[in-house]
Amino acid sequence: MNIEAYHQIVNELKGFDAQLVAVSKTKPVEDIQSLLNEGQLVFGENKVQEMTAKHEELDKNIQWHMIGHLQRNKVKYMAPYVSLIHGIDSLRLLKEVNKQGEKAGRKLNCLLQMHIAEEESKFGLSREELDEILQYLDAEKPAHVQVSGLMGMATNTANQPQVSKEFTGLRKLYDELKAGPFSASGFEVLSMGMSGDYPLALEAGSNMVRVGSKIFGARNY
Ligand SMILES: *Cc1c(COP(=O)(O)O)cnc(C)c1O
């Protein structure tokens, strides 16, 4: 792992008032502990089982973010402790999060993941699905979910103008929702940017970046 790169990223983020989620998926608890010793408290994982095992083993002050695609039957395992769920990509999932939040006696923070990339393989909500969720929130006012913002993943391409365009589009939607349907609530997170594209995301207005390999090194699956 690369502590120097970590500090460099932290410094870069200061100018943007953005938060770093250190993406520790597949990495051992020793690596997380090293970063914790540097003062990093927010970590991202994409598998509930792995995140829960790490949560049990490590300092309880760590804020765990679920950043991956989430199966509904896994929500219950993290409901008692998860800090932010980035990948709400269906109404059914949001309803399950509300249900498990109620069982855990908590209000669970989540981000709506929008589909902004070109590739078909990437998860995320269409505008129609977003509208469906907005209607649900308005009609049902679920008490155990807090929609705190948006998340998106840009196309994995060297075409920087395209990536910037995708990020800027999400930023616009974020501003619209923040001024409109979410104006009365704690809607304040725009999660976009990873190791390869976070500078472009910051330029487009991201206030939360999810960086893994640039800090922890390449992953072996
Ligand atoms: C793995 C992952 C990241 C981090 O990717 P890096 O390229 O290693 O920085 C960010 N966001 C999501 C949703 C991921 O799954």
The ligand as an ORCA input file, in Angstrom:
! r2SCAN-3c Opt
* xyz 0 1
  C     -13.782     -0.775     -6.476
  C     -14.624      0.449     -6.525
  C     -14.047      1.719     -6.406
  C     -12.552      1.960     -6.278
  O     -11.918      1.667     -7.479
  P     -10.373      2.058     -7.739
  O     -10.282      2.151     -9.199
  O      -9.575      0.944     -7.164
  O     -10.125      3.335     -7.053
  C     -14.890      2.811     -6.406
  N     -16.227      2.674     -6.513
  C     -16.810      1.468     -6.627
  C     -18.299      1.390     -6.744
  C     -16.033      0.313     -6.642
  O     -16.630     -0.874     -6.762
*
